[in-house]
Structures are given as structure tokens and as C-alpha cells.
């Protein structure tokens, strides 16, 4: 777990008279999807949670679907190397990317978001070009991607590349747009595809990976507005333009010359940052998004989502995922 992961809220927060006694470290023993600050709050909340506990338990039981991923990268036990704090660190170190570039927030050793002065500064894969998508794809997509294996084949990446660890953010957006059947291919320079991205966490330190959307939606201008309490106050309202891919470690690779010459004013991807919860900042954002995505939501675990869900007019969006 990354140091940027947000602790779960007590599922009874705001629903009981007594204030929470501390952190929500007591998980439901049946589903494991919600947590509580105390036994008393868990007991009180059971009247509500019992109706969804079985459903959440079923969803949590599907976590092992991760074993079906096609990747062949693997790690050995870190027990033999006491200098590496945990398994995630050992995994990153095996690729020589531990605490480097875009990978800095992928383990407990990385920085807190609040300590980073410039969220746009890190655009390094710190891997050779054969392991990361640092340039334009060799060919355009002839059909929608349906799996990681298809994506890796399209981007000419070997299955031992760990790039998917970071690319799951933009690829999740791609998949959501495919599910919502939004016709992004019909957008032109005068028609922007707008996405509201709720509750960003460590991806705030990995924003350059969203440039992969430029390859997935060529010729489409995308505007993604990220809103959440973890956005640093100093970054509130900031606009970032991305027009090139994060570059590889090779100094001679064409990805570096492209990044140096690109005019950010011609960017096809615009990111806007907002600090706060969605229902409080919505009036500051573009009012008609094509899609609302909440990848770190935990709707059942965070009672503060309720006003956001209730305030949204479903006729203005394709989905809250």
C-alpha cells in the first residue's frame, strides 16, 4: 500500500450521534469492504449494512481475478534483501525504478502529495523505450481494445513490462468511455470530451501517464477535471496542458526531442485540479461532463459520497463509475 493511500472512513460517520473514536481500523468480518472506528459504531451501523454485506462480500471475493492478467513480470521473496522495506519496493527495485520518476508514489517510501510543489514536474518512465509507451503508436486502433494483452500488443510492449502498474489510470478512463458508448471518435477540435475525475489520490503524482489518452483518442481534445480533498491547496484551480508522452531513459530517443519542441498551447489533453469534495466544487467546474469517474470511490465506505450522488443530475452524465 502506498503512503498516499487514504485511510478508510468509519462507515457510520455522520449517521450516529457519537463522534468517531479515531481511525477506522475495524473492518467488517463478513465482507471486509467497510470499516469502523469502534465496535459500538459497527453495531449501530449493522441495521444499514446488513442489507448490502452479502453483495459486497461477493464483490470482494472476485479480487483473485487479478491472477488472470497476462503479465509475466514477477518478483522473488524480499526476505533475502533486508535493505528493501516491503514487497512493492522489491518489485520496483527489480526494474530499477524504485523512488524514480513516475514511480515515486508507488510505495511507502514515496513522497506525500502535500509535500510536492509541482505535480507536473515528473515525466520520466525511467525505463528503456522497449518497456514503455514513450512515442506515438506504430498504427492506429482498428477496433476497441478489450484486454491488457491487446493493449500491450498494440503498443509493442513485452508482457514483462511493468508499465500497466501506472497505465491503469488512463486505461480505466478508456474502458469507461467504451462502456458508456460515448462517440469520442466524432469529436473534433471544436468539440471537447469532458470528464470529471473524482477522488484522485496517488495518481496526482503520475499525471503524465494520462498522455496515453492522446494515443487512444487521436485528434480528440480531452479535458479532465480532477477534484478531491487530496489535491494540494497550492494546486487548487491549476490547469496543466499535456501534449507529449512521458519519456524513456534513453537520451537519444526521439521522445525527448519531441517533448522539447512541443508547443503546450496546442495540447490535446487538459487537466484541471480542484481541492475539495465534488458537490462543493461542482459550480467551479465545467457543468456538462460526458462522463463522471470515481476510481478510488469506495461508495459504501465513505458516507461523504452521499451528497455528491444525490446532487448530480443524471441527465447530464453518462455514468458514475
DRENDO-1510 file (C-alpha; in Angstrom, 1 decimal, always signed):
<recs>
REC; n; res; u; v; w
REC; 1; UNK; +0.0; +0.0; +0.0 .
REC; 2; UNK; +1.3; +3.4; -0.9 .
REC; 3; UNK; +1.9; +6.1; +1.6 .
REC; 4; UNK; -0.6; +8.1; -0.4 .
REC; 5; UNK; -3.5; +5.8; +0.2 .
REC; 6; UNK; -6.2; +7.4; +2.2 .
REC; 7; UNK; -7.4; +5.6; +5.3 .
REC; 8; UNK; -10.9; +4.4; +5.2 .
REC; 9; UNK; -13.6; +6.4; +6.9 .
REC; 10; UNK; -15.8; +4.9; +9.5 .
REC; 11; UNK; -18.9; +3.7; +7.7 .
REC; 12; UNK; -21.1; +5.1; +10.5 .
REC; 13; UNK; -19.6; +8.6; +10.3 .
REC; 14; UNK; -22.3; +11.2; +10.2 .
REC; 15; UNK; -25.0; +8.6; +10.8 .
REC; 16; UNK; -24.7; +8.4; +14.6 .
REC; 17; UNK; -24.7; +10.9; +17.3 .
REC; 18; UNK; -21.4; +9.9; +18.8 .
REC; 19; UNK; -18.3; +11.3; +17.1 .
REC; 20; UNK; -15.8; +8.8; +15.7 .
REC; 21; UNK; -13.3; +7.5; +18.3 .
REC; 22; UNK; -10.4; +7.5; +15.9 .
REC; 23; UNK; -9.3; +5.8; +12.7 .
REC; 24; UNK; -11.5; +3.2; +11.0 .
REC; 25; UNK; -9.3; +0.2; +11.6 .
REC; 26; UNK; -12.0; -2.4; +12.4 .
REC; 27; UNK; -13.3; -4.0; +9.2 .
REC; 28; UNK; -16.5; -5.9; +8.8 .
REC; 29; UNK; -15.6; -9.6; +9.3 .
REC; 30; UNK; -18.0; -10.8; +6.7 .
REC; 31; UNK; -17.3; -8.6; +3.7 .
REC; 32; UNK; -14.2; -6.7; +4.5 .
REC; 33; UNK; -15.4; -3.8; +2.4 .
REC; 34; UNK; -16.3; -1.3; +5.1 .
REC; 35; UNK; -14.5; -0.3; +8.3 .
REC; 36; UNK; -15.4; +1.2; +11.7 .
REC; 37; UNK; -13.7; +3.3; +14.4 .
REC; 38; UNK; -15.2; +1.2; +17.2 .
REC; 39; UNK; -17.4; -1.9; +18.0 .
REC; 40; UNK; -20.2; +0.5; +19.0 .
REC; 41; UNK; -20.3; +2.2; +15.6 .
REC; 42; UNK; -20.2; -1.1; +13.9 .
REC; 43; UNK; -23.1; -2.4; +15.9 .
REC; 44; UNK; -25.2; +0.7; +15.2 .
REC; 45; UNK; -24.4; +0.6; +11.5 .
REC; 46; UNK; -25.3; -3.0; +11.1 .
REC; 47; UNK; -29.0; -2.2; +10.6 .
REC; 48; UNK; -28.0; -0.5; +7.3 .
REC; 49; UNK; -25.0; -2.6; +6.4 .
REC; 50; UNK; -26.7; -6.0; +6.7 .
REC; 51; UNK; -28.7; -5.3; +3.5 .
REC; 52; UNK; -25.6; -4.9; +1.4 .
REC; 53; UNK; -23.0; -7.0; +3.3 .
REC; 54; UNK; -23.5; -10.2; +1.2 .
REC; 55; UNK; -23.3; -8.3; -2.1 .
REC; 56; UNK; -20.1; -6.6; -1.0 .
REC; 57; UNK; -18.7; -9.9; +0.1 .
REC; 58; UNK; -19.4; -11.4; -3.3 .
REC; 59; UNK; -17.6; -8.4; -5.0 .
REC; 60; UNK; -14.6; -8.7; -2.6 .
REC; 61; UNK; -14.3; -12.4; -3.4 .
REC; 62; UNK; -13.5; -11.6; -7.0 .
REC; 63; UNK; -10.2; -9.9; -6.1 .
REC; 64; UNK; -8.4; -13.0; -7.3 .
REC; 65; UNK; -9.4; -12.1; -10.9 .
REC; 66; UNK; -6.0; -10.2; -10.9 .
REC; 67; UNK; -4.4; -13.6; -11.4 .
REC; 68; UNK; -5.9; -13.7; -14.8 .
REC; 69; UNK; -3.8; -10.8; -16.1 .
REC; 70; UNK; -1.5; -11.8; -18.9 .
REC; 71; UNK; +1.7; -10.2; -17.5 .
REC; 72; UNK; +4.8; -12.3; -16.9 .
REC; 73; UNK; +6.6; -9.9; -14.6 .
REC; 74; UNK; +7.2; -11.5; -11.2 .
REC; 75; UNK; +9.3; -10.9; -8.1 .
REC; 76; UNK; +11.2; -13.1; -5.7 .
REC; 77; UNK; +10.7; -13.0; -2.0 .
REC; 78; UNK; +12.2; -9.9; -0.4 .
REC; 79; UNK; +13.2; -11.8; +2.7 .
REC; 80; UNK; +16.7; -12.2; +1.3 .
REC; 81; UNK; +17.2; -8.5; +0.9 .
REC; 82; UNK; +16.6; -6.7; +4.1 .
REC; 83; UNK; +17.5; -3.3; +2.6 .
REC; 84; UNK; +14.2; -3.4; +0.7 .
REC; 85; UNK; +11.3; -2.3; +3.0 .
REC; 86; UNK; +8.5; -4.4; +1.5 .
REC; 87; UNK; +7.3; -6.5; -1.5 .
REC; 88; UNK; +6.2; -3.5; -3.5 .
REC; 89; UNK; +9.6; -1.8; -3.0 .
REC; 90; UNK; +11.3; -5.0; -4.0 .
REC; 91; UNK; +9.2; -5.2; -7.2 .
REC; 92; UNK; +10.1; -1.7; -8.2 .
REC; 93; UNK; +13.7; -2.2; -7.4 .
REC; 94; UNK; +13.8; -5.3; -9.6 .
REC; 95; UNK; +13.1; -2.9; -12.5 .
REC; 96; UNK; +15.4; -0.2; -11.2 .
REC; 97; UNK; +12.6; +2.3; -10.8 .
REC; 98; UNK; +12.2; +2.4; -7.0 .
REC; 99; UNK; +11.7; +6.1; -6.0 .
REC; 100; UNK; +12.4; +7.3; -9.5 .
REC; 101; UNK; +10.3; +9.4; -11.8 .
REC; 102; UNK; +6.6; +8.5; -12.1 .
REC; 103; UNK; +7.2; +5.5; -9.8 .
REC; 104; UNK; +8.0; +7.6; -6.7 .
REC; 105; UNK; +4.4; +7.3; -5.2 .
REC; 106; UNK; +4.1; +3.5; -5.8 .
REC; 107; UNK; +5.4; +2.5; -2.3 .
REC; 108; UNK; +5.5; +3.8; +1.2 .
REC; 109; UNK; +9.0; +5.3; +0.6 .
REC; 110; UNK; +7.5; +7.9; -1.8 .
REC; 111; UNK; +6.5; +11.5; -1.0 .
REC; 112; UNK; +3.2; +12.7; +0.3 .
REC; 113; UNK; +1.2; +14.7; -2.2 .
REC; 114; UNK; +1.2; +17.7; +0.1 .
REC; 115; UNK; +5.0; +17.8; +0.0 .
REC; 116; UNK; +5.2; +18.0; -3.8 .
REC; 117; UNK; +5.4; +21.6; -5.1 .
REC; 118; UNK; +4.9; +20.8; -8.8 .
REC; 119; UNK; +2.6; +18.0; -9.8 .
REC; 120; UNK; +3.6; +18.3; -13.4 .
REC; 121; UNK; +7.3; +18.1; -13.0 .
REC; 122; UNK; +7.9; +14.3; -13.2 .
REC; 123; UNK; +7.5; +12.9; -16.7 .
REC; 124; UNK; +10.1; +10.1; -16.6 .
REC; 125; UNK; +9.4; +6.4; -17.1 .
REC; 126; UNK; +13.0; +5.6; -16.1 .
REC; 127; UNK; +12.9; +2.5; -18.3 .
REC; 128; UNK; +14.2; +1.8; -21.8 .
REC; 129; UNK; +11.9; +2.6; -24.7 .
REC; 130; UNK; +11.1; -1.1; -25.3 .
REC; 131; UNK; +9.3; -1.3; -22.0 .
REC; 132; UNK; +7.2; +1.9; -22.0 .
REC; 133; UNK; +5.0; +3.8; -24.4 .
REC; 134; UNK; +7.1; +7.0; -24.9 .
REC; 135; UNK; +6.2; +7.7; -28.5 .
REC; 136; UNK; +3.3; +7.5; -30.9 .
REC; 137; UNK; +2.0; +4.0; -31.6 .
REC; 138; UNK; +3.0; +2.3; -34.8 .
REC; 139; UNK; -0.5; +2.1; -36.1 .
REC; 140; UNK; -4.0; +3.4; -35.2 .
REC; 141; UNK; -6.5; +1.2; -33.5 .
REC; 142; UNK; -8.7; -0.8; -35.9 .
REC; 143; UNK; -11.1; -2.0; -33.1 .
REC; 144; UNK; -11.6; -1.1; -29.4 .
REC; 145; UNK; -9.2; -2.7; -27.0 .
REC; 146; UNK; -10.7; -5.5; -24.9 .
REC; 147; UNK; -7.8; -6.6; -22.7 .
REC; 148; UNK; -4.3; -5.7; -21.4 .
REC; 149; UNK; -2.9; -8.3; -23.8 .
REC; 150; UNK; -4.4; -6.5; -26.8 .
REC; 151; UNK; -3.1; -3.1; -25.5 .
REC; 152; UNK; +0.5; -4.5; -25.0 .
REC; 153; UNK; +0.4; -6.0; -28.5 .
REC; 154; UNK; -0.8; -2.7; -30.0 .
REC; 155; UNK; +1.9; -0.7; -28.2 .
REC; 156; UNK; +4.6; -3.3; -28.9 .
REC; 157; UNK; +5.3; -3.9; -25.3 .
REC; 158; UNK; +6.6; -7.2; -23.9 .
REC; 159; UNK; +4.4; -8.8; -21.2 .
REC; 160; UNK; +7.2; -8.5; -18.7 .
REC; 161; UNK; +7.0; -4.7; -18.8 .
REC; 162; UNK; +5.5; -3.2; -15.6 .
REC; 163; UNK; +4.1; -0.2; -17.4 .
REC; 164; UNK; +0.5; -1.3; -16.7 .
REC; 165; UNK; +1.0; -0.6; -13.0 .
REC; 166; UNK; +0.8; +3.1; -13.9 .
REC; 167; UNK; -1.2; +2.9; -17.1 .
REC; 168; UNK; -4.2; +1.5; -15.4 .
REC; 169; UNK; -5.3; +5.1; -14.7 .
REC; 170; UNK; -5.7; +6.2; -18.4 .
REC; 171; UNK; -6.8; +2.8; -19.5 .
REC; 172; UNK; -9.6; +2.8; -16.9 .
REC; 173; UNK; -10.9; +6.0; -18.4 .
REC; 174; UNK; -10.6; +4.4; -21.9 .
REC; 175; UNK; -12.6; +1.4; -20.7 .
REC; 176; UNK; -15.2; +3.6; -19.1 .
REC; 177; UNK; -15.7; +5.6; -22.3 .
REC; 178; UNK; -16.1; +2.3; -24.2 .
REC; 179; UNK; -18.7; +1.1; -21.8 .
REC; 180; UNK; -20.6; +4.3; -21.8 .
REC; 181; UNK; -20.7; +4.2; -25.6 .
REC; 182; UNK; -19.6; +7.8; -25.9 .
REC; 183; UNK; -18.7; +8.5; -29.5 .
REC; 184; UNK; -15.3; +10.1; -28.9 .
REC; 185; UNK; -14.3; +9.5; -32.5 .
REC; 186; UNK; -16.9; +12.1; -33.5 .
REC; 187; UNK; -15.3; +14.8; -31.5 .
REC; 188; UNK; -13.2; +17.3; -33.4 .
REC; 189; UNK; -11.1; +20.3; -32.5 .
REC; 190; UNK; -14.2; +22.3; -31.7 .
REC; 191; UNK; -15.8; +19.6; -29.6 .
REC; 192; UNK; -14.1; +18.7; -26.3 .
REC; 193; UNK; -14.6; +15.4; -24.5 .
REC; 194; UNK; -15.1; +16.4; -20.8 .
REC; 195; UNK; -14.5; +14.1; -17.9 .
REC; 196; UNK; -14.9; +14.7; -14.2 .
REC; 197; UNK; -12.5; +12.6; -12.2 .
REC; 198; UNK; -13.5; +12.3; -8.6 .
REC; 199; UNK; -11.2; +11.4; -5.6 .
REC; 200; UNK; -7.7; +11.3; -7.2 .
REC; 201; UNK; -5.0; +10.1; -4.8 .
REC; 202; UNK; -1.5; +9.0; -5.8 .
REC; 203; UNK; -2.3; +9.5; -9.5 .
REC; 204; UNK; -1.9; +13.2; -8.8 .
REC; 205; UNK; +1.9; +12.4; -8.8 .
REC; 206; UNK; +1.6; +10.4; -12.0 .
REC; 207; UNK; -0.4; +12.8; -14.2 .
REC; 208; UNK; +2.0; +12.5; -17.3 .
REC; 209; UNK; +0.7; +8.9; -17.8 .
REC; 210; UNK; -2.6; +10.3; -18.8 .
REC; 211; UNK; -0.9; +11.4; -22.0 .
REC; 212; UNK; -1.6; +7.8; -23.2 .
REC; 213; UNK; -5.1; +9.0; -23.9 .
REC; 214; UNK; -3.6; +11.0; -26.8 .
REC; 215; UNK; -2.8; +7.7; -28.5 .
REC; 216; UNK; -6.1; +6.1; -27.5 .
REC; 217; UNK; -8.2; +9.1; -28.8 .
REC; 218; UNK; -6.1; +10.7; -31.6 .
REC; 219; UNK; -7.4; +14.0; -32.8 .
REC; 220; UNK; -9.7; +14.4; -29.8 .
REC; 221; UNK; -9.3; +17.2; -27.3 .
REC; 222; UNK; -9.9; +15.9; -23.8 .
REC; 223; UNK; -10.4; +17.9; -20.7 .
REC; 224; UNK; -10.2; +16.0; -17.4 .
REC; 225; UNK; -11.1; +17.8; -14.2 .
REC; 226; UNK; -9.7; +16.1; -11.1 .
REC; 227; UNK; -11.4; +17.0; -7.8 .
REC; 228; UNK; -10.8; +15.6; -4.3 .
REC; 229; UNK; -9.6; +16.5; -0.8 .
REC; 230; UNK; -6.1; +15.2; -1.5 .
REC; 231; UNK; -5.4; +17.9; -4.1 .
REC; 232; UNK; -2.8; +20.2; -2.5 .
REC; 233; UNK; -4.3; +23.6; -1.6 .
REC; 234; UNK; -1.4; +25.3; -3.5 .
REC; 235; UNK; -2.5; +23.4; -6.7 .
REC; 236; UNK; -6.3; +24.3; -6.4 .
REC; 237; UNK; -7.5; +25.7; -9.7 .
REC; 238; UNK; -4.3; +24.8; -11.6 .
REC; 239; UNK; -4.5; +23.9; -15.3 .
REC; 240; UNK; -2.0; +21.5; -16.8 .
REC; 241; UNK; -1.6; +21.0; -20.6 .
REC; 242; UNK; -0.1; +17.7; -21.8 .
REC; 243; UNK; +0.9; +17.3; -25.4 .
REC; 244; UNK; +3.6; +14.7; -25.3 .
REC; 245; UNK; +4.3; +11.3; -23.7 .
REC; 246; UNK; +6.4; +10.7; -20.6 .
REC; 247; UNK; +9.8; +9.8; -21.9 .
REC; 248; UNK; +12.0; +6.8; -21.5 .
REC; 249; UNK; +15.6; +6.6; -20.1 .
REC; 250; UNK; +17.4; +6.8; -23.4 .
REC; 251; UNK; +18.9; +10.2; -24.0 .
REC; 252; UNK; +18.9; +9.6; -27.8 .
REC; 253; UNK; +15.2; +8.6; -28.1 .
REC; 254; UNK; +13.0; +10.7; -30.2 .
REC; 255; UNK; +10.6; +11.1; -27.3 .
REC; 256; UNK; +12.9; +13.7; -25.7 .
REC; 257; UNK; +13.3; +15.9; -28.8 .
REC; 258; UNK; +9.5; +15.8; -29.3 .
REC; 259; UNK; +8.8; +16.8; -25.7 .
REC; 260; UNK; +11.3; +19.7; -26.0 .
REC; 261; UNK; +9.8; +21.1; -29.2 .
REC; 262; UNK; +6.2; +20.6; -28.5 .
REC; 263; UNK; +4.0; +23.7; -28.0 .
REC; 264; UNK; +1.9; +23.2; -24.9 .
REC; 265; UNK; -0.7; +25.7; -26.2 .
REC; 266; UNK; -1.6; +23.1; -28.8 .
REC; 267; UNK; -2.2; +20.4; -26.2 .
REC; 268; UNK; -4.9; +17.8; -26.9 .
REC; 269; UNK; -5.2; +17.0; -23.2 .
REC; 270; UNK; -6.0; +19.5; -20.5 .
REC; 271; UNK; -6.1; +18.6; -16.8 .
REC; 272; UNK; -7.7; +20.9; -14.2 .
REC; 273; UNK; -7.2; +20.4; -10.4 .
REC; 274; UNK; -9.7; +21.2; -7.7 .
REC; 275; UNK; -9.4; +20.7; -4.0 .
REC; 276; UNK; -12.5; +19.6; -2.1 .
REC; 277; UNK; -15.4; +17.3; -2.5 .
REC; 278; UNK; -17.3; +17.2; -5.7 .
REC; 279; UNK; -20.7; +18.5; -4.6 .
REC; 280; UNK; -19.0; +21.6; -3.1 .
REC; 281; UNK; -16.7; +22.3; -6.1 .
REC; 282; UNK; -19.1; +21.4; -9.0 .
REC; 283; UNK; -20.1; +25.0; -9.6 .
REC; 284; UNK; -16.4; +25.9; -10.3 .
REC; 285; UNK; -16.1; +23.1; -13.0 .
REC; 286; UNK; -17.4; +22.7; -16.5 .
REC; 287; UNK; -21.1; +21.9; -15.9 .
REC; 288; UNK; -21.8; +19.3; -18.6 .
REC; 289; UNK; -19.3; +16.4; -18.4 .
REC; 290; UNK; -19.7; +13.5; -20.8 .
REC; 291; UNK; -18.5; +11.1; -18.0 .
REC; 292; UNK; -18.0; +11.1; -14.3 .
REC; 293; UNK; -15.5; +8.6; -13.0 .
REC; 294; UNK; -14.6; +7.9; -9.3 .
REC; 295; UNK; -11.9; +5.2; -9.5 .
REC; 296; UNK; -11.0; +5.4; -5.7 .
REC; 297; UNK; -14.6; +5.9; -4.6 .
REC; 298; UNK; -15.4; +3.2; -2.0 .
REC; 299; UNK; -19.0; +4.4; -2.0 .
REC; 300; UNK; -20.0; +2.0; +0.8 .
REC; 301; UNK; -17.0; +3.0; +2.9 .
REC; 302; UNK; -17.2; +6.8; +2.6 .
REC; 303; UNK; -20.5; +8.4; +3.8 .
REC; 304; UNK; -19.4; +11.7; +2.4 .
REC; 305; UNK; -20.2; +10.4; -1.1 .
REC; 306; UNK; -23.9; +10.7; -0.4 .
REC; 307; UNK; -24.4; +14.4; -1.1 .
REC; 308; UNK; -22.4; +14.0; -4.3 .
REC; 309; UNK; -24.6; +11.2; -5.6 .
REC; 310; UNK; -27.8; +13.0; -4.6 .
REC; 311; UNK; -26.8; +16.3; -6.1 .
REC; 312; UNK; -25.9; +15.0; -9.5 .
REC; 313; UNK; -28.5; +15.3; -12.3 .
REC; 314; UNK; -28.1; +12.0; -14.1 .
REC; 315; UNK; -29.4; +13.6; -17.4 .
REC; 316; UNK; -26.1; +15.4; -17.7 .
REC; 317; UNK; -23.7; +12.5; -17.4 .
REC; 318; UNK; -23.3; +9.0; -18.8 .
REC; 319; UNK; -22.3; +7.3; -15.6 .
REC; 320; UNK; -20.7; +7.5; -12.2 .
REC; 321; UNK; -18.3; +4.5; -12.1 .
</recs>
